[in-house]
């Protein structure tokens, strides 16, 4: 069952911030939300390092761009300093299931790991 308490809420706030154009286009803002050991397996299958994702987002995001649509955001605190979030996104016709691990480090919740898996609705 999804939980809603301060740790989960903090991770959700950070996750949603990272999906906004205002944050994505700012290397400082993105960097402030990513753990020093952050890495990601993107929807493209590419493995992203912290430095690579910061540079890519800054280079490809426009301040006025449309935000990513988020559906079914849920979270659970796995340990005192670890929160797991899951949700779906849609952006420019592409959909992905997403999973993120947030670690509390020096009193701040930082994104430690993220994975996106593309999906499409199947006709019934």
Backbone bond lengths (Angstrom), bond angles and torsions (degrees), N, CA, C in turn:
res aa  C-N    CA-C-N  psi(-1)  N-CA   C-N-CA  omega(-1)  CA-C   N-CA-C  phi
1 X - - - 1.448 - - 1.523 109.25 -
2 X 1.295 119.34 130.70 1.462 121.92 179.17 1.530 111.12 -61.53
3 X 1.303 115.18 145.24 1.459 121.53 179.90 1.519 109.70 -108.95
4 X 1.321 115.84 151.46 1.457 121.67 174.85 1.516 107.94 -134.08
5 X 1.295 115.67 90.28 1.448 121.66 174.43 1.521 107.86 -138.60
6 X 1.314 118.92 177.14 1.471 120.48 -171.11 1.528 115.90 -51.42
7 X 1.310 118.69 -41.91 1.470 120.23 -178.88 1.528 110.84 -64.46
8 X 1.327 116.47 -46.94 1.466 121.00 -179.81 1.521 109.92 -65.89
9 X 1.326 116.64 -43.73 1.472 120.31 179.31 1.528 111.41 -60.71
10 X 1.331 117.82 -40.82 1.470 121.03 178.70 1.519 111.37 -63.59
11 X 1.337 116.40 -43.08 1.467 119.95 178.22 1.527 110.15 -64.06
12 X 1.319 117.57 -41.78 1.466 120.85 179.01 1.525 111.19 -62.75
13 X 1.316 117.57 -43.15 1.463 121.02 177.12 1.522 111.16 -57.38
14 X 1.332 116.41 -46.77 1.460 120.40 179.11 1.513 112.45 -63.58
15 X 1.328 116.32 -42.64 1.472 120.91 179.81 1.521 110.71 -61.21
16 X 1.331 116.57 -47.72 1.464 120.36 -179.40 1.525 111.33 -65.51
17 X 1.317 117.75 -35.52 1.471 120.65 176.72 1.527 110.26 -61.84
18 X 1.337 116.56 -42.55 1.463 120.19 -179.21 1.527 113.23 -64.98
19 X 1.307 117.58 -15.37 1.463 120.86 179.76 1.526 112.74 -94.86
20 X 1.320 118.18 -1.02 1.464 121.15 -179.97 1.524 110.71 -93.02
21 X 1.315 117.81 141.42 1.468 121.00 179.25 1.531 112.74 -57.74
22 X 1.322 117.05 -36.78 1.466 121.19 -178.69 1.531 111.65 -58.26
23 X 1.314 117.17 -38.87 1.469 121.76 178.69 1.525 110.26 -83.03
24 X 1.327 117.72 -45.78 1.469 122.00 -174.82 1.525 113.45 -58.06
25 X 1.331 117.59 -32.12 1.467 119.73 -177.88 1.529 112.45 -83.61
26 X 1.329 118.14 -2.32 1.461 121.97 -178.27 1.532 111.18 -110.95
27 X 1.329 117.66 108.00 1.465 119.55 178.52 1.529 112.76 -55.83
28 X 1.320 117.61 -36.39 1.468 120.12 179.89 1.525 111.55 -66.47
29 X 1.317 116.65 -43.48 1.468 120.35 -179.57 1.523 111.65 -67.76
30 X 1.330 116.88 -42.94 1.468 119.77 177.83 1.524 109.08 -63.89
31 X 1.317 116.42 -48.08 1.459 120.66 -179.05 1.516 113.34 -58.40
32 X 1.327 117.21 -33.37 1.467 121.45 179.75 1.527 112.16 -68.87
33 X 1.337 117.52 -18.20 1.462 121.49 -179.02 1.533 113.35 -102.86
34 X 1.323 117.00 -8.25 1.469 120.50 -177.55 1.523 111.57 -102.23
35 X 1.302 115.82 134.31 1.463 122.89 175.54 1.532 108.91 -63.27
36 X 1.324 119.15 147.83 1.474 120.37 178.34 1.530 113.36 -55.56
37 X 1.339 118.00 -29.34 1.467 121.92 -179.78 1.531 112.87 -99.40
38 X 1.337 117.40 18.31 1.458 121.75 -178.05 1.523 111.92 -56.12
39 X 1.336 115.00 142.76 1.465 121.17 166.74 1.524 108.65 -152.95
40 X 1.319 114.86 161.35 1.461 121.16 -174.22 1.511 110.52 -143.59
41 X 1.333 115.05 144.14 1.460 122.18 166.03 1.522 104.72 -105.15
42 X 1.327 116.60 107.33 1.459 122.01 -175.10 1.510 113.04 -78.03
43 X 1.325 114.99 168.51 1.467 121.66 178.86 1.530 111.32 -60.34
44 X 1.325 116.63 -23.81 1.465 121.34 178.55 1.526 112.10 -77.26
45 X 1.339 116.43 -12.00 1.459 120.85 -175.31 1.519 112.23 95.32
46 X 1.311 116.43 -7.43 1.468 121.48 -178.94 1.523 110.89 -75.12
47 X 1.331 115.37 143.25 1.461 121.57 173.05 1.527 107.71 -92.15
48 X 1.326 116.96 122.95 1.456 122.54 -176.88 1.524 110.75 -108.95
49 X 1.307 116.28 133.77 1.463 121.27 171.27 1.524 108.40 -88.03
50 X 1.294 116.82 170.81 1.462 121.64 178.12 1.529 110.35 -58.59
51 X 1.329 116.95 -50.85 1.470 121.25 -177.77 1.531 111.43 -62.55
52 X 1.333 116.88 -40.73 1.466 120.40 -177.65 1.524 111.45 -67.23
53 X 1.334 117.95 -40.59 1.466 119.24 -178.55 1.523 110.69 -71.09
54 X 1.322 117.70 -37.58 1.473 120.26 177.48 1.523 110.01 -61.52
55 X 1.326 117.15 -46.86 1.470 121.28 -179.16 1.526 111.02 -65.11
56 X 1.326 117.39 -43.34 1.458 120.47 -178.20 1.527 111.78 -64.74
57 X 1.320 117.39 -44.87 1.462 120.16 179.78 1.526 111.21 -62.52
58 X 1.331 116.79 -42.58 1.470 120.47 179.94 1.526 111.25 -63.19
59 X 1.325 116.82 -36.42 1.462 121.22 -176.38 1.531 113.03 -80.26
60 X 1.322 118.10 -23.88 1.464 119.87 -172.68 1.528 114.82 -114.04
61 X 1.324 118.37 -2.40 1.461 120.73 -177.65 1.518 110.99 -106.23
62 X 1.317 115.80 129.39 1.466 121.35 175.18 1.525 108.26 -97.99
63 X 1.316 116.57 142.84 1.462 121.35 -177.11 1.523 112.24 -55.12
64 X 1.302 118.35 -39.71 1.453 121.47 -177.45 1.513 114.66 -91.31
65 X 1.323 117.44 10.15 1.468 120.42 -178.57 1.524 110.89 -62.98
66 X 1.314 115.08 156.21 1.463 120.68 177.25 1.530 108.92 -68.71
67 X 1.343 117.94 137.50 1.466 119.34 178.17 1.521 111.73 -70.60
68 X 1.294 115.94 160.34 1.460 122.90 176.49 1.532 107.79 -72.95
69 X 1.331 117.69 134.35 1.469 121.56 176.98 1.527 108.83 -80.81
70 X 1.324 116.49 132.53 1.464 123.18 -176.63 1.524 109.28 -117.31
71 X 1.345 115.91 135.32 1.452 122.35 179.94 1.527 110.14 -130.78
72 X 1.319 116.27 143.65 1.467 123.63 170.64 1.533 113.32 56.01
73 X 1.325 116.84 44.60 1.469 121.11 177.48 1.526 108.92 -70.77
74 X 1.340 114.66 123.49 1.467 121.47 179.22 1.512 108.71 -136.81
75 X 1.331 115.21 154.61 1.452 118.96 179.34 1.504 112.23 -148.90
76 X 1.319 114.61 157.92 1.456 122.03 176.65 1.529 108.29 -145.71
77 X 1.326 115.49 140.19 1.459 119.72 176.51 1.520 107.25 -87.18
78 X 1.340 116.36 116.56 1.461 121.89 -176.90 1.522 112.44 -85.79
79 X 1.317 116.64 -28.46 1.464 123.56 -179.30 1.523 106.67 -156.49
80 X 1.323 119.22 169.66 1.464 119.58 -177.98 1.528 114.49 -52.78
81 X 1.327 117.25 -32.81 1.459 121.22 -176.88 1.524 113.39 -117.47
82 X 1.340 117.80 25.05 1.460 120.71 -176.60 1.531 111.09 -144.22
83 X 1.342 115.88 125.33 1.465 122.85 177.86 1.524 108.53 -123.61
84 X 1.336 115.65 137.14 1.463 121.72 176.63 1.527 108.22 -111.53
85 X 1.346 116.29 126.71 1.458 122.46 176.64 1.521 109.58 -114.00
86 X 1.325 116.37 145.50 1.462 121.89 171.42 1.523 107.81 -135.07
87 X 1.333 115.61 148.02 1.462 121.41 179.26 1.513 109.02 -172.24
88 X 1.326 115.53 171.37 1.460 122.39 175.56 1.524 108.57 -115.76
89 X 1.333 115.97 150.83 1.461 120.76 175.86 1.513 110.14 -130.42
90 X 1.336 113.65 157.71 1.457 121.02 170.62 1.515 107.09 -138.28
91 X 1.330 115.12 131.28 1.466 120.52 179.05 1.520 108.03 -149.19
92 X 1.309 115.41 122.28 1.469 122.23 179.38 1.522 111.87 49.62
93 X 1.339 116.49 43.27 1.458 121.75 176.46 1.517 115.49 84.49
94 X 1.318 118.79 -7.57 1.463 121.58 178.37 1.522 109.77 -98.22
95 X 1.321 115.33 137.51 1.461 121.37 179.32 1.524 109.77 -117.47
96 X 1.336 114.91 149.31 1.467 119.41 177.90 1.518 110.21 -149.65
97 X 1.333 115.19 141.52 1.458 121.96 166.85 1.523 104.90 -83.38
98 X 1.324 117.88 137.81 1.465 120.86 -176.03 1.524 110.98 -130.06
99 X 1.325 113.92 147.29 1.455 122.07 179.51 1.521 108.08 -139.57
100 X 1.338 116.71 131.12 1.462 121.06 -178.11 1.522 110.21 -133.61
101 X 1.321 115.33 143.32 1.457 121.83 171.63 1.519 108.34 -112.99
102 X 1.328 116.06 125.66 1.459 122.96 178.54 1.520 108.57 -112.02
103 X 1.355 115.92 130.13 1.469 121.71 179.32 1.520 110.19 -113.67
104 X 1.328 115.27 135.61 1.462 118.89 173.70 1.524 106.81 -81.09
105 X 1.323 115.02 119.83 1.452 122.42 -177.21 1.522 108.05 -130.72
106 X 1.320 115.86 120.13 1.469 121.35 -178.40 1.525 110.84 51.67
107 X 1.329 116.17 42.49 1.453 121.69 175.30 1.523 116.28 81.87
108 X 1.342 118.11 0.77 1.472 121.17 -179.40 1.522 109.30 -120.52
109 X 1.327 115.16 144.79 1.464 120.52 175.84 1.528 108.45 -86.76
110 X 1.349 115.78 121.14 1.463 122.30 -177.30 1.527 109.82 -125.89
111 X 1.322 115.48 142.41 1.459 121.03 178.44 1.523 109.15 -72.00
112 X 1.332 115.32 118.51 1.465 121.68 -176.68 1.530 112.06 -97.21
113 X 1.348 116.45 -38.94 1.467 120.62 -177.65 1.515 109.53 -149.60
114 X 1.334 116.09 143.34 1.457 121.16 177.07 1.525 109.10 -141.80
115 X 1.333 114.97 142.08 1.469 120.62 175.00 1.515 109.25 -137.65
116 X 1.328 115.86 137.85 1.463 122.40 176.59 1.518 108.67 -123.60
117 X 1.331 115.12 135.55 1.454 121.71 178.47 1.514 108.12 -124.47
118 X 1.344 118.20 117.06 1.468 119.93 -179.44 1.524 111.24 -64.80
119 X 1.327 115.28 149.02 1.457 120.89 174.55 1.520 109.34 -150.33
120 X 1.327 115.39 162.36 1.468 120.61 173.60 1.519 107.21 -138.19
121 X 1.301 116.13 153.47 1.461 120.78 177.66 1.520 108.27 -72.17
122 X 1.288 115.98 136.53 1.470 120.17 177.28 1.519 109.50 -94.22
123 X 1.313 115.20 138.61 1.457 120.09 176.87 1.529 108.89 -69.95
124 X 1.328 116.36 140.79 1.459 119.40 179.78 1.514 111.39 -106.19
